[in-house]
Amino acid sequence: MNVAETNIKHIKTAVKEIKNKKPGLEEMLNLYEQIFILQEKTKALISLPEFTISDEILALKIKEKFPLVNISQFQLDYKASETLLLDIIDLMSNKEIKDDEISNAIKQLSSLIQDGKIIPKELFDSFIKEDESYFEMINEKYQINKEITGFLVFNSLKPSLISFSEKISPYLENTKWEKGYCPVCGSMPELSVFEKDGKRFLICGFCNHKWASKRIYCPFCENTNHETLQYFSIDDEEEYRVDTCDKCRCYIKTINTEQTTREIYFPLESHTTQYINAKFDEMGYISGQCEIFNNTKEETKTMQEQN
């Protein structure tokens, strides 16, 4: 069994076990299961150009705590990404989506791409350059919500993003990273994880890189004061907890793998725990991935460019 087949089996098992616990999420789980499987199949086909970091630049980045690359430097497999984009659009076109805005947007995007009025490569380039102008044009000209377009593009690029991250992450070997942002791309973590040995890790929300973290630590403001850091357990779900910081009022969802025997597929966990986000938003906390915390990434990017 190759890596893709192993990962697909992992996805199917994880989805099945969550369905047993949360039957109300079955429709959503079916959709994400198919998207994740398409991504795994695409990832097996990804071909990226060579990318190197000189010893001098690498030493500077490690010393100054800069991530290995800016997001705009990510290498993409455009052909594979376009095929995946069309596959996801086709998948969602054949789903009975209750949200009319999403359903109409999917059908319209499919037609516009087929007619050559929207160019997938331009979408991908706009996304990777963090330039929303092309998405805004689509929104203004065709009244397609840019969040829907962004969802499709991000999921289509995900195999390239993960592949590139895996390709360059060996540069971090033997490097102790004590920052809350991703050492590969500078993005903020989407999830926190406690492994069975009690060690804590953070998982990047952009490229899926996983890195070791202090146990008592806010990745968003670097607070280590235990008096202003706390965590909340989630009723009847021992594997989940939410770590909060009263200094910056941020929270991050945490999965404690010591507390469960079910299969865990990390990309799935964020989507099946949106009720946790809603609860902590109501409590006055902010998801650490909110835009106001992109300042850290932007400041890091500026410093990199200056050097």
C-alpha positions as CSV (number, residue, x, y, z in Angstrom):
1,M,0.0,0.0,0.0
2,N,1.5,3.3,-1.1
3,V,1.4,6.6,0.9
4,A,-1.7,7.9,-0.9
5,E,-3.6,4.7,-0.3
6,T,-2.6,4.7,3.4
7,N,-3.7,8.3,3.9
8,I,-7.0,7.7,2.1
9,K,-7.7,4.7,4.3
10,H,-6.8,6.9,7.3
11,I,-9.3,9.6,6.1
12,K,-12.1,7.1,5.6
13,T,-11.6,5.6,9.1
14,A,-11.5,9.0,10.7
15,V,-14.7,10.2,9.0
16,K,-16.5,7.0,9.8
17,E,-15.6,7.3,13.5
18,I,-16.7,10.9,13.7
19,K,-20.0,10.0,12.0
20,N,-20.7,7.5,14.7
21,K,-20.2,10.2,17.3
22,K,-21.8,13.1,15.5
23,P,-24.4,11.7,13.0
24,G,-25.8,15.3,12.5
25,L,-22.6,16.2,10.6
26,E,-22.9,13.3,8.1
27,E,-23.6,15.5,5.1
28,M,-20.7,17.8,5.8
29,L,-18.4,14.9,6.5
30,N,-19.3,13.2,3.3
31,L,-18.3,16.3,1.3
32,Y,-15.0,16.8,3.2
33,E,-14.1,13.1,3.0
34,Q,-14.3,13.3,-0.8
35,I,-12.4,16.6,-1.0
36,F,-9.6,15.2,1.2
37,I,-9.4,12.0,-0.9
38,L,-9.2,14.1,-4.1
39,Q,-6.4,16.1,-2.4
40,E,-4.5,12.9,-1.5
41,K,-4.7,11.5,-5.0
42,T,-3.5,14.9,-6.4
43,K,-0.6,15.1,-3.9
44,A,0.7,11.8,-5.3
45,L,1.0,13.5,-8.7
46,I,2.5,16.8,-7.7
47,S,5.7,17.8,-9.5
48,L,7.5,20.9,-8.2
49,P,10.6,22.7,-9.5
50,E,13.8,22.7,-7.5
51,F,14.1,25.2,-4.7
52,T,17.2,25.8,-2.6
53,I,18.1,28.1,0.3
54,S,21.8,29.1,0.5
55,D,23.7,28.4,3.7
56,E,24.1,32.1,4.3
57,I,20.4,32.9,3.9
58,L,19.5,29.9,6.0
59,A,21.8,30.9,8.8
60,L,20.3,34.4,8.8
61,K,16.7,33.1,8.9
62,I,17.5,30.7,11.8
63,K,19.3,33.5,13.7
64,E,16.6,36.1,13.2
65,K,13.7,33.6,13.6
66,F,12.4,34.2,10.1
67,P,10.4,31.5,8.4
68,L,12.1,29.6,5.6
69,V,10.0,31.4,2.9
70,N,7.3,33.9,2.3
71,I,4.0,32.6,1.1
72,S,4.6,34.2,-2.3
73,Q,7.6,31.9,-2.7
74,F,5.7,28.7,-2.6
75,Q,6.1,26.6,-5.7
76,L,2.9,25.3,-7.3
77,D,2.0,22.6,-9.7
78,Y,-0.5,24.6,-11.8
79,K,-1.7,21.7,-13.9
80,A,-2.5,19.4,-11.0
81,S,-4.1,22.3,-9.1
82,E,-6.4,23.2,-12.0
83,T,-7.5,19.6,-12.4
84,L,-8.2,19.4,-8.7
85,L,-10.1,22.7,-8.8
86,L,-12.4,21.4,-11.6
87,D,-12.8,18.1,-9.7
88,I,-13.9,19.9,-6.5
89,I,-16.3,22.1,-8.5
90,D,-17.7,19.0,-10.2
91,L,-18.0,17.2,-6.9
92,M,-19.9,20.1,-5.3
93,S,-22.0,20.7,-8.4
94,N,-23.4,17.2,-8.0
95,K,-24.1,17.7,-4.3
96,E,-27.4,18.9,-2.9
97,I,-26.2,22.1,-1.2
98,K,-28.8,23.8,0.9
99,D,-27.1,27.2,0.8
100,D,-28.4,28.8,-2.5
101,E,-25.5,31.3,-2.6
102,I,-22.9,28.5,-2.5
103,S,-24.8,26.3,-5.0
104,N,-25.2,29.2,-7.5
105,A,-21.6,30.3,-7.1
106,I,-20.3,26.8,-7.8
107,K,-22.4,26.5,-11.0
108,Q,-21.4,30.0,-12.1
109,L,-17.7,29.4,-11.5
110,S,-17.8,26.2,-13.5
111,S,-19.4,27.9,-16.4
112,L,-17.0,30.9,-16.3
113,I,-13.9,28.7,-16.2
114,Q,-15.2,26.6,-19.1
115,D,-15.8,29.8,-21.1
116,G,-12.4,31.1,-20.3
117,K,-13.7,34.2,-18.5
118,I,-11.9,33.1,-15.3
119,I,-8.4,31.7,-15.6
120,P,-7.4,29.2,-12.8
121,K,-3.7,30.2,-13.0
122,E,-4.6,33.8,-12.4
123,L,-6.7,32.7,-9.4
124,F,-3.8,30.7,-8.0
125,D,-1.2,33.5,-8.6
126,S,-3.5,36.0,-6.9
127,F,-4.0,33.7,-3.9
128,I,-0.3,32.9,-3.4
129,K,0.7,36.6,-3.8
130,E,-1.9,37.4,-1.1
131,D,-3.5,39.9,-3.6
132,E,-7.2,39.8,-3.5
133,S,-7.7,42.0,-6.6
134,Y,-8.7,39.1,-8.9
135,F,-11.1,37.7,-6.3
136,E,-12.6,41.2,-5.9
137,M,-13.0,41.5,-9.7
138,I,-14.9,38.2,-9.7
139,N,-17.0,39.4,-6.8
140,E,-17.9,42.7,-8.4
141,K,-18.3,41.5,-12.0
142,Y,-20.1,38.2,-11.3
143,Q,-21.4,38.7,-7.7
144,I,-19.6,35.6,-6.5
145,N,-18.6,35.8,-2.9
146,K,-14.8,35.9,-2.7
147,E,-14.9,33.6,0.4
148,I,-16.5,30.9,-1.7
149,T,-13.9,31.4,-4.5
150,G,-11.1,31.4,-1.8
151,F,-12.3,28.1,-0.3
152,L,-12.2,26.4,-3.7
153,V,-8.8,27.8,-4.6
154,F,-7.2,27.1,-1.2
155,N,-8.4,23.5,-1.3
156,S,-7.2,23.1,-4.9
157,L,-3.7,24.4,-4.0
158,K,-3.4,22.4,-0.8
159,P,-1.5,19.4,-2.3
160,S,1.1,21.8,-3.7
161,L,1.3,23.8,-0.5
162,I,1.8,20.7,1.6
163,S,4.3,19.1,-0.9
164,F,6.4,22.3,-1.0
165,S,6.4,22.6,2.8
166,E,7.5,18.9,3.1
167,K,10.2,19.5,0.5
168,I,11.9,22.4,2.3
169,S,11.2,21.5,5.9
170,P,14.4,19.4,6.1
171,Y,16.2,22.8,6.2
172,L,14.8,23.0,9.7
173,E,16.5,19.8,10.9
174,N,18.2,20.3,14.3
175,T,16.7,23.7,14.6
176,K,14.9,24.6,17.9
177,W,11.9,26.8,17.0
178,E,10.2,28.6,19.9
179,K,7.9,30.9,18.0
180,G,4.2,30.6,17.6
181,Y,4.2,31.2,13.8
182,C,5.1,28.4,11.4
183,P,8.8,28.0,10.8
184,V,8.2,27.2,7.1
185,C,5.8,29.9,6.0
186,G,5.2,32.3,8.9
187,S,1.5,31.5,9.1
188,M,-0.3,31.1,12.4
189,P,-1.3,27.6,13.8
190,E,-4.7,26.3,13.2
191,L,-4.6,23.5,15.9
192,S,-2.6,22.6,18.9
193,V,-1.9,18.9,19.6
194,F,-0.9,16.9,22.7
195,E,0.7,13.7,21.6
196,K,0.6,10.5,23.7
197,D,4.1,11.3,25.1
198,G,2.7,14.5,26.5
199,K,4.6,16.7,24.1
200,R,2.8,19.7,22.5
201,F,2.8,20.5,18.8
202,L,1.3,23.3,16.7
203,I,-0.1,22.7,13.2
204,C,0.1,25.4,10.5
205,G,-3.2,26.5,9.1
206,F,-1.6,27.2,5.7
207,C,1.0,24.5,4.9
208,N,0.1,21.8,7.5
209,H,3.7,21.9,9.0
210,K,3.8,20.5,12.5
211,W,6.4,21.8,15.0
212,A,7.1,21.4,18.7
213,S,5.9,24.0,21.2
214,K,6.1,24.7,24.9
215,R,3.2,23.3,26.9
216,I,2.3,26.5,28.7
217,Y,2.4,29.0,25.8
218,C,0.2,31.3,23.7
219,P,1.5,31.1,20.1
220,F,-0.2,34.4,19.3
221,C,1.3,36.8,21.8
222,E,4.1,34.5,23.2
223,N,2.6,34.7,26.8
224,T,4.0,32.1,29.1
225,N,2.4,33.3,32.4
226,H,0.4,30.4,33.7
227,E,-1.8,32.9,35.6
228,T,-3.2,34.3,32.4
229,L,-3.2,31.1,30.4
230,Q,-5.9,28.5,31.0
231,Y,-7.7,25.7,29.2
232,F,-11.3,24.6,29.0
233,S,-12.5,21.0,28.5
234,I,-15.3,20.2,26.2
235,D,-18.3,18.3,27.7
236,D,-18.5,14.7,26.7
237,E,-15.5,15.1,24.3
238,E,-12.4,14.2,26.2
239,E,-10.1,14.5,23.2
240,Y,-10.8,18.3,22.9
241,R,-9.8,21.2,24.9
242,V,-9.5,24.9,24.2
243,D,-6.4,26.9,25.3
244,T,-7.1,30.5,26.0
245,C,-4.9,33.5,26.7
246,D,-6.3,36.4,28.8
247,K,-3.5,38.7,27.7
248,C,-4.4,38.8,24.0
249,R,-7.9,37.2,24.4
250,C,-7.1,34.5,21.8
251,Y,-7.9,30.8,21.8
252,I,-6.7,27.8,19.9
253,K,-8.4,24.4,19.7
254,T,-6.4,21.6,21.1
255,I,-6.6,17.8,20.4
256,N,-5.3,15.6,23.2
257,T,-4.5,12.3,21.5
258,E,-3.9,10.7,24.9
259,Q,-7.7,11.0,25.6
260,T,-9.0,9.1,22.6
261,T,-8.5,5.9,20.7
262,R,-10.3,7.0,17.5
263,E,-8.5,7.8,14.3
264,I,-7.5,11.5,14.1
265,Y,-7.1,13.3,10.7
266,F,-6.1,16.8,11.7
267,P,-7.4,18.7,8.6
268,L,-10.9,17.2,9.4
269,E,-10.9,18.3,13.0
270,S,-11.1,22.0,12.4
271,H,-14.3,21.6,10.3
272,T,-16.1,19.3,12.7
273,T,-15.6,21.6,15.7
274,Q,-17.1,24.8,14.5
275,Y,-19.5,24.8,17.5
276,I,-16.4,25.2,19.7
277,N,-15.5,28.4,17.7
278,A,-19.0,29.7,18.2
279,K,-18.9,29.1,21.9
280,F,-15.6,30.8,22.5
281,D,-16.5,33.7,20.2
282,E,-19.5,34.3,22.5
283,M,-17.2,34.2,25.5
284,G,-15.3,37.1,24.1
285,Y,-12.2,35.3,22.8
286,I,-10.9,35.5,19.3
287,S,-9.6,32.7,17.1
288,G,-5.9,33.1,16.8
289,Q,-6.2,32.9,13.0
290,C,-8.2,36.1,12.8
291,E,-7.0,38.8,10.5
292,I,-5.9,41.1,13.3
293,F,-3.1,38.6,14.1
294,N,-1.8,38.6,10.5
295,N,0.3,41.5,11.7
296,T,2.9,39.1,13.0
297,K,3.2,37.5,9.6
298,E,3.3,40.8,7.8
299,E,6.0,42.2,10.1
300,T,8.1,39.0,9.6
301,K,7.6,39.3,5.8
302,T,8.8,43.0,5.9
303,M,11.9,42.1,7.9
304,Q,12.7,39.3,5.5
305,E,12.5,41.6,2.5
306,Q,14.7,44.2,4.2
307,N,17.4,41.6,4.6
